[in-house]
Amino acid sequence: MKTQRQYSRAWPAIEPPELKGAYVGFWARFLASLLDTILIAIVTYPFLIAAYGWAYLESWIFVEGPLDFILSWMFPAAGIIGFWVYYSATPGKMAIGAKIVDAATGQQPTQWQLAKRYMGYFFSSIFLCWGFIHVAFNPRKQGWHDKFAKTVVVYSNRVHQPEMPIKPKALFPSAKQSLPLHGSLPVAVKRPRKEEVFIGTSQEGV
């Protein structure tokens, strides 16, 4: 009876050849996340400080109020998933030339995959953020949230596009190409009109 390890060897993870060598490493993704965090703070903190005062920066309360919940939790979730859906990347990932793709096909993930990926952030953040650190040790640079959503992060300019086969051109046209579609004679062997025949015979008689 086969063990689980033997089954995993018999059915390895599908890896499109176009994605080999294009995976984004830990430190590049850390920089992208840092840029996204700074951008969100620039947008949200002025409203939070205006609502709760400067003491908000020193508060250890999980949620200060309804506005804090909207700006600190709902707005980042909607913004990040929205960028993932329309651009396959957040502004931070765009800055380093990275995007999120489906791990099996290399195509744009579905909206359900992207929603699962964001939910996977909470799993990656537990145990001292080991789910994010796992990116540094995974062969395909996947965190727990990537594995949960079956996605990978790749450099856009390093993805190898599959080559399309080029059909060789025929040296001589085929019979179907040389004949007209409606059954008329080709131009080279087209029958002369009656006027041309009459004029020719009249000139010979003169």
Protein Blocks (a to p, Z undefined) as FASTA:
>chain_A
ZZfklmmmmmccdddfklgopaccfklmmmmmmmmmmmmmmmmmmmmmmmnojmlmmpcb
fblblmlmmmmmmmmmmmmmmmmmmnopafklmmnopacddfklopacdfklmmmmmmmm
mmmmgghilmmmmmmmpmnlpafklmmnopadddfklpccdddddddddfbdcfklmpcf
kopacfklgccdfklmmmmmmmmmZZ
